[in-house]
Amino acid sequence: MSEDQAQEHQEQKVEDSNPTINIKVATAAGEEVFFKIKRSTKLSKLQGAYANKVGKDVSSIRFLYEGVRINDDDTPASLDMEDNDTIDVMVEQVGGSL
């Protein structure tokens, strides 16, 4: 292996330890927003960015991955998320009495 190949191999290892993945945030109405984040990034950061983008308060939105609510400390790595996975977003509904 030449010196250049060895250096390239080493750089690839560093990138692979914390690669970025694409995450789709989708509403029930079919609206989709895409994010590219590192596997170690807390999903609370993505949630804040999404809320800001759609002009809603982050506390009024619920984020679910595979039907389970996402916690602030969760990361794509901790949830075993893969590239192009989808996070479902729901608007918190209060009340419901008639």
Contacts in CASP RR format, 6 or more apart in sequence:
PFRMAT RR
TARGET T0000
AUTHOR 0000-0000-0000
METHOD contacts of the structure
MODEL  1
MSEDQAQEHQEQKVEDSNPTINIKVATAAGEEVFFKIKRSTKLSKLQGAY
ANKVGKDVSSIRFLYEGVRINDDDTPASLDMEDNDTIDVMVEQVGGSL
1 9 0 8 1.000
18 38 0 8 1.000
18 39 0 8 1.000
18 40 0 8 1.000
19 38 0 8 1.000
19 39 0 8 1.000
20 36 0 8 1.000
20 37 0 8 1.000
20 38 0 8 1.000
20 39 0 8 1.000
21 36 0 8 1.000
21 37 0 8 1.000
21 38 0 8 1.000
21 39 0 8 1.000
21 76 0 8 1.000
21 81 0 8 1.000
21 82 0 8 1.000
21 83 0 8 1.000
21 84 0 8 1.000
21 85 0 8 1.000
22 34 0 8 1.000
22 35 0 8 1.000
22 36 0 8 1.000
22 83 0 8 1.000
22 84 0 8 1.000
23 34 0 8 1.000
23 35 0 8 1.000
23 36 0 8 1.000
23 37 0 8 1.000
23 46 0 8 1.000
23 76 0 8 1.000
23 81 0 8 1.000
23 84 0 8 1.000
23 85 0 8 1.000
23 86 0 8 1.000
23 87 0 8 1.000
24 32 0 8 1.000
24 33 0 8 1.000
24 34 0 8 1.000
24 35 0 8 1.000
24 84 0 8 1.000
24 85 0 8 1.000
24 86 0 8 1.000
24 87 0 8 1.000
25 32 0 8 1.000
25 33 0 8 1.000
25 34 0 8 1.000
25 35 0 8 1.000
25 46 0 8 1.000
25 50 0 8 1.000
25 63 0 8 1.000
25 86 0 8 1.000
25 87 0 8 1.000
25 89 0 8 1.000
26 32 0 8 1.000
26 86 0 8 1.000
26 87 0 8 1.000
26 88 0 8 1.000
26 89 0 8 1.000
27 88 0 8 1.000
27 89 0 8 1.000
27 90 0 8 1.000
28 88 0 8 1.000
28 90 0 8 1.000
33 50 0 8 1.000
33 53 0 8 1.000
33 54 0 8 1.000
35 46 0 8 1.000
35 49 0 8 1.000
35 50 0 8 1.000
37 45 0 8 1.000
37 46 0 8 1.000
37 76 0 8 1.000
38 76 0 8 1.000
39 75 0 8 1.000
39 76 0 8 1.000
39 77 0 8 1.000
39 81 0 8 1.000
40 75 0 8 1.000
40 76 0 8 1.000
40 77 0 8 1.000
41 75 0 8 1.000
41 76 0 8 1.000
42 72 0 8 1.000
42 73 0 8 1.000
42 74 0 8 1.000
42 75 0 8 1.000
43 63 0 8 1.000
43 70 0 8 1.000
43 71 0 8 1.000
43 72 0 8 1.000
43 74 0 8 1.000
43 75 0 8 1.000
43 76 0 8 1.000
43 79 0 8 1.000
43 87 0 8 1.000
44 72 0 8 1.000
44 73 0 8 1.000
46 87 0 8 1.000
47 58 0 8 1.000
47 61 0 8 1.000
47 63 0 8 1.000
47 70 0 8 1.000
47 72 0 8 1.000
48 58 0 8 1.000
50 58 0 8 1.000
50 61 0 8 1.000
50 63 0 8 1.000
50 89 0 8 1.000
51 57 0 8 1.000
51 58 0 8 1.000
51 61 0 8 1.000
56 91 0 8 1.000
59 92 0 8 1.000
60 91 0 8 1.000
60 92 0 8 1.000
61 89 0 8 1.000
61 90 0 8 1.000
61 91 0 8 1.000
61 92 0 8 1.000
62 69 0 8 1.000
62 89 0 8 1.000
62 90 0 8 1.000
62 91 0 8 1.000
62 92 0 8 1.000
63 69 0 8 1.000
63 70 0 8 1.000
63 87 0 8 1.000
63 88 0 8 1.000
63 89 0 8 1.000
63 90 0 8 1.000
64 70 0 8 1.000
64 87 0 8 1.000
64 88 0 8 1.000
64 89 0 8 1.000
64 90 0 8 1.000
65 74 0 8 1.000
65 79 0 8 1.000
65 81 0 8 1.000
65 85 0 8 1.000
65 87 0 8 1.000
65 88 0 8 1.000
67 88 0 8 1.000
70 79 0 8 1.000
70 87 0 8 1.000
76 85 0 8 1.000
END
